[in-house]
Amino acid sequence: MEMARVKQAKERAARADLAIVVVGENSMRYMWKEKTCGENVDRYELSLVGLQQELVEEIYK
């Protein structure tokens, strides 16, 4: 995800009555190189991956 997409999401959410934001990790086996959780993938923290935190914060503003 690029910052431009975060800004676009913020603009769309500002025009909406309700914004449902779904964030999380990718455990899909068909996108093995982009996988961020699941079997054989460990993480040392529970923070959101990529720009997801920025996305949530921008939409919340």
C-alpha positions in Angstrom: 0.0 0.0 0.0 1.3 3.5 -0.9 0.6 6.7 1.1 -1.5 8.0 -1.9 -3.9 5.1 -1.3 -4.1 6.0 2.4 -5.0 9.6 1.5 -7.6 8.4 -1.0 -9.2 6.2 1.6 -9.3 9.1 4.0 -11.0 11.3 1.4 -13.6 8.6 0.7 -14.2 8.0 4.4 -14.8 11.7 5.0 -17.6 11.7 2.5 -19.2 8.5 3.9 -21.7 8.2 6.8 -19.8 5.2 8.1 -16.3 3.8 7.6 -15.6 0.2 8.2 -11.9 -0.3 8.3 -10.5 -3.9 8.1 -6.8 -4.4 8.8 -4.7 -7.4 9.5 -2.1 -9.6 8.0 -1.8 -11.8 4.9 -1.6 -15.5 5.5 -2.5 -16.5 1.9 -0.5 -19.3 0.5 -0.9 -18.1 -3.1 1.0 -14.9 -2.2 3.9 -16.6 -0.4 6.4 -13.7 -0.7 3.8 -11.2 0.7 2.8 -13.5 3.6 3.1 -11.8 7.0 1.6 -14.4 9.3 0.7 -18.0 9.6 2.7 -21.2 9.5 6.5 -20.7 9.4 6.2 -16.9 9.8 7.0 -15.5 13.2 6.8 -11.9 14.4 8.3 -10.3 17.6 5.5 -7.7 18.0 1.8 -7.2 17.3 1.9 -3.9 15.5 0.1 -3.5 12.2 2.0 -4.3 9.0 2.9 -1.6 6.5 0.8 1.6 6.4 -2.2 0.1 8.2 -1.7 2.1 11.4 -1.5 5.3 9.3 -4.6 4.3 7.5 -6.6 3.8 10.7 -5.3 7.0 12.2 -6.1 9.1 9.0 -9.6 7.7 8.7 -10.2 8.3 12.4 -9.3 12.1 12.2 
